[in-house]
């Protein structure tokens, strides 16, 4: 059974940092791309970052480049999302998801489409507030 479990969310002040974790099980972890998504109240889910299996090529939403960093530890079967210089508008529920689609073959930011992802975690809440 495929499982993805997020952790690391919480309350942080503007300008602060958080590192989210996505622990995976039930599939050959290093074969598949994993993405991070977020959804704020009243808004659509949006892709934040994605990391391939194999060579670990990374993809980011243009608006978040430079503040967020995605990485993976294949030995621990975990994907991380390091978030720095957090802003109130980053407040959302963050979830990870796995896809069987070879994201390296997708044009532009198509990797951000939630429908491409097959299994999802339940999410972890991030609140940025003073």
N, C-alpha and C positions, 0 to 999 in steps of 0.2 A: 504494500500500500504506500503510495507516494504521500509524504508529509513534509510540510514546510512550516517552521515555527519561528516567528519573529520575536525579538526581544530588544531591549535597550532604549525604548521610548521613555518619555517623561516630560517634566516641566523644566524649561531652561530659559534664561534671560536672553534678550536680544544681544547678538554678538557672541553668544556662547557656542559650544560644540556638543554634539552627541555622536555616538557610534552605534548604529543599529546592526543586529546580527540576524541572519536567516539560516537556521539549521535545517538541513535537508536529509531525508532518508527515503528508502524505497525505490531508488533508481540509481543508475550508474552516474554519479554526481558529475564527474569531470567531462562527461560527454555532451552536456546540455547547457544552453544559455539560461541565465537566470536574470530576471529584471526586478527592479524596485519601482513601485508605483506609490502614488499618494492620492488621497481623496479628502478634500475639505468639505465641510457641511454645505450642501446646496450646490456643489460643483461636481463636474465629471471627474472620473478617475484619470490621472495623467501619468505618463511614463516619466520617470526620473533618471534612471540609468540602467544599463544592461551590461552583462559581462559574458563573453563566450566561454565555453569549455575549451579544452586544448590550450591554445596560446593565450587565452585570457584577454583578448581584445575587448576594449571598453567603448561604450557609447553613452553619451550624455544628452539630456535635453539642453538645447543651446542656452536657455535662460539660467541654467544652474552650473554651467561649466565654471570651474575655478573655486567653487565653494563646496561641492560634493565630490567624493571619491569613492568609487566602487572597487572592491577587491574580493578575491576568493582564496580560501585555503582548502585545497582538495583533500588534504589529509584529514582535516576536521569536518569536511563536507559542509562548509559554512561560507556564506557570502556576507560581506560587510558593506555598510554604507556609512562612511565618515562624513559628517555634516558640520561644516564650520561657518562662522559668521552668520549664524541663524537669524532670521528675520521673522517678525510676526506673521507674515504671509506664508511662511513655511509650515505653519500650524496645520496639521492634517493627520489622518490615519495612514500609516505607511505599511505597505504589504509587499511581500516578495512573491514571485511566480516563476514557474519553469515552462519553457517551450521546447518543442521538438523541431521548430522551424530554424533553419540555418540563417541566423540573423545577418551574417556577413554578406548574404546574397540579396538583402533587401535594400532598396534605394532610400536615400534620405533618412527620415526619422520614422519610417514604417515600423521599426522595432518597438515603438511606443504604443502600438495598438493593443489594448488589453485582449481583444479577441484572439490574438495569436498565441496566447498563453493558456496552458492546459490545466495546471494545478496551482492553487493559491493558498497562502497562509491566511491566518485570521487577522493579522495586522497588529501593529503597535502604535499607540497614540503619541504624537509629538505635539507639545504645546509650547509656543514661544511667546513669552509674556513677561513683563516686568511687574 
